Amino acid sequence: MRVALGNDHAGLPLRAVVIGLLESLGHELVDFGTDQGRPVDYPYFAARVARAVRDGEANLGVVICGTGIGSNITANKICGVYCALCNDVYSARMARSHNAANVIALGTRVIGPGLAEEILQVFLATEPSAEPRHVGRRELIGRLEAGDEELSRE
């Protein structure tokens, strides 16, 4: 699997953990992150990851910043990208299974390296559910994303 990675300077502590895990699992890395400690703006890195996933250059994406919040918001601005901020294993599983999230956001200042590794392993290993109720909800989200005004008023 091809996994895109993007991080800002605050994401450096988890960057090495993510790269190590992806390599150990045999995934191909598409790296858009910084490896420098000087301050940089996370939107550039998160947008690159999101576009790579949207355009099929990567199957999934990982964005990392201080809290994960800014990178999460940024990635979700790219149409067709469903980024989930996950601070626990359960959320990572549900983000993939129920919501078919294709990008995960992690916060270096929120979770430690061990938990980040567990969260990412679950995210990568979980497939989107084929249960009709979840598929239907994802279709509703897609309609809203496409500008369905009728759905917007319900």
N, C-alpha and C positions, 0 to 999 in steps of 0.2 A: 504494500500500500504506500502511496505517496502522501506525505504529511507536510504541509507548509507550516513554518514556524516564524513568528514575528515577535520581537520584544524590544522594549526601550531599555534605557540604562537601569531603571529600577528592577527590570525583569532579569537582570544578569544572574542573580543567585539561582533561579529556577531554570535558566537556559541550559546550563550544563546538565542538570538532572534530566530535562526533557530530551536533550540530544542523546545522552547516554541510554535512556530507556528506549527511544526509537531505534537506535543502532542495535541494542541487545535483542530487540524483537524482530529485527530484520526489515524494518520499514525504511523507505527511501525518504530522505530529508530534502525539502526545498526550503532553503534558509533565507529569510528576509530580515532577520534580526541583527541588532548591533552587538558587537563583542567589545565595545568601548565603554568606559565608565563615565564619559562626559555626558551631560544632559542632552537628550534628544526628545523629539515629540512623538509620542506613541501613535497618533493617528496615521502617520506615514507607514509605519510597520503593520498596524492592524489592517489598514486598507489594502496593502499589498497581499497579505495572507487571504483576505476575503475575496479579492479579485482572482487570485490563483484558484481558489475553491470554486468560485462561480464559473470560471472559464475552463474548468476541467484539468488544470495543470496539477492539481492536488485533489486527493479524495476527501481529506479532512484537513482542518487547520487548528493551530494552537496559537493563541495570542497571550502575551504576558506583559503586565505592567505592575505598578505598585499594589493596587487593589484589584485589578482586573476590570474595574468598572468602566474606565475610559476606553479601553481596548474593546470591551464588549459592545458599548454603545457605537463606537466607530464601525466595527465589523458588521453590525446589524443595519447600517445605512446602505450596504451593498445589496441590491435586489437579488434574491435567491440564496442569500446567506442567512443561516439561522444559528446565531452564536449564543451560547449559554454560559453564564458565569457560574462556575461550580466550585464550592468550597467544601464539598463532602462527596463521598462515593455514591450515596443514594441519588443525589441530584445529577451526577454524571450519568448514571444508569438511566434515569428517567428522561433526561435531556435527549439522549440517543434513542431510547426505546419508544417513548411516547411522542416526542416532538421532532425526531429525526434531525437533531442539531448536527450541523456539519462543521462547526467551529466551536472550540472550547476556550473560555477565558479563565486565566489563573492569576491570582494576585500574590506576588512575592511577600508582601507585608502582611498577608492574611493567613496563608498556609505555609507549613514547612516543607522541606524537600521530600520527606517520607510520605506525607499525605498527598503531596502533588503527584508523586509517582503512582500511588494507589488510584487516585482519581483518574489520571490519564490512562492507566491500564484498563480500567473499567470502561471509560469512554471509547477507547479504541476497539475493545472486544465486543461491545454491544451493538447489535443490529437494530434498525428501526422495526417496530412492531407492525405486523400485517393485520392486527385486529381491526375490524371495520370501524370501531368507535374512534380509534386513534388515527386511522387513515382519513376518516371523515373530518376530524378536527384539523388535521394538517391541510386538507383541501380547503377548509374554511379560511385558514390563515393565508393560504395562497390566493384565494379570491380577494381577501382584504388587501393583500400586498399588490394585487393587480389593479386596485382601484375600484372594486365592486362597491358602489355607493349604497346599494340596497342592503348589503351586509353591514355597512358602516352605521346604518340607522337602527339596526335591530337591537 
